[in-house]
Amino acid sequence: MKTRNILFKIIFLISSINGLHAGLKEDDQKFRDNFYKIIDHYQEQLKKNPENLKLTVAIADVYYSLRDYSKAIEYYSKALKLDPENIKIKTSLALSYLNNNDRISSQKLLEQVLKKDPHNLEALAGMGRFEALSHDYSKAEAYYQQVLSKNPYQFTTLFYLAEMRIEQKRYQEATALLEKLLKKIQKPFG
């Protein structure tokens, strides 16, 4: 297959994965508006009980789903103050920092998580992404393979690995990874 055809296929696969995984297309404003209604509702509830960890995390999760990472960081940080040892919240905060291009804060939190839970798949995937963004592909590969050895269909890791393969111009491998993701995502629907 010619490189150009492979690149078109990769673009198509990524847009398919993003649409199916997120449940919306970027231009689907109605769907996004529903998310903001959920946030408004949760924030009203949070005003009544500002120490409610579940509501705080729920708001952060919705912002993360909307890719509003600065707001996700704000609420995951509040949640972490309520429960400073919560590994899941620390990991979510770290990934929000990573997606918001604050790699230093992300790395610090991911290392804390991995110190307490060396087998945390999301944190290992996050460290792989950190290393890939630093162009240390061999370290990134080691993190990704560690995750995939435990869960060969771990979504985040497969997507990050596909992105890395694209950066490395290993397009056929990226295509195979993206097709694997697409099959996994489509299973619940068909």
Rosetta blueprint (number, residue, H / E / L):
1 M L
2 K L
3 T H
4 R H
5 N H
6 I H
7 L H
8 F H
9 K H
10 I H
11 I H
12 F H
13 L H
14 I H
15 S H
16 S H
17 I H
18 N H
19 G H
20 L H
21 H H
22 A H
23 G L
24 L L
25 K L
26 E L
27 D L
28 D L
29 Q H
30 K H
31 F H
32 R H
33 D H
34 N H
35 F H
36 Y H
37 K H
38 I H
39 I H
40 D H
41 H H
42 Y H
43 Q H
44 E H
45 Q H
46 L H
47 K H
48 K H
49 N L
50 P L
51 E L
52 N L
53 L H
54 K H
55 L H
56 T H
57 V H
58 A H
59 I H
60 A H
61 D H
62 V H
63 Y H
64 Y H
65 S H
66 L L
67 R L
68 D L
69 Y H
70 S H
71 K H
72 A H
73 I H
74 E H
75 Y H
76 Y H
77 S H
78 K H
79 A H
80 L H
81 K H
82 L H
83 D L
84 P L
85 E L
86 N L
87 I H
88 K H
89 I H
90 K H
91 T H
92 S H
93 L H
94 A H
95 L H
96 S H
97 Y H
98 L H
99 N H
100 N L
101 N L
102 D L
103 R H
104 I H
105 S H
106 S H
107 Q H
108 K H
109 L H
110 L H
111 E H
112 Q H
113 V H
114 L H
115 K H
116 K H
117 D L
118 P L
119 H L
120 N L
121 L H
122 E H
123 A H
124 L H
125 A H
126 G H
127 M H
128 G H
129 R H
130 F H
131 E H
132 A H
133 L H
134 S L
135 H L
136 D L
137 Y H
138 S H
139 K H
140 A H
141 E H
142 A H
143 Y H
144 Y H
145 Q H
146 Q H
147 V H
148 L H
149 S H
150 K H
151 N L
152 P L
153 Y L
154 Q L
155 F H
156 T H
157 T H
158 L H
159 F H
160 Y H
161 L H
162 A H
163 E H
164 M H
165 R H
166 I H
167 E H
168 Q L
169 K L
170 R L
171 Y H
172 Q H
173 E H
174 A H
175 T H
176 A H
177 L H
178 L H
179 E H
180 K H
181 L H
182 L H
183 K H
184 K H
185 I H
186 Q H
187 K H
188 P H
189 F H
190 G L
